[in-house]
Amino acid sequence: RIDQDTDSVPTPVVLIDQDSDSSATIVEVSFGDRLGNLLDT
């Protein structure tokens, strides 16, 4: 199943916001709940 593959490797989520600030582009990268596990390594 595809779900098993995504459990072993965290998939980054990238959000690009160009509407909040007209002079800046805000880029947010998150790894969901797996970020804590990545910081422990």
Steps between C-alpha positions, in 0.01 A plus 500: 500500500605856440414594859782283633756684287393840629523377860869413465605825328354833615359704214569872520211741455595834345263797529574815301312815606528804275178668616568582867784744430532678166875554542589146609440138414441276801612139459408250770640147497360240736542127545182440698525294817830344395704816569563400860644168386730676255632735770584203726737344247 
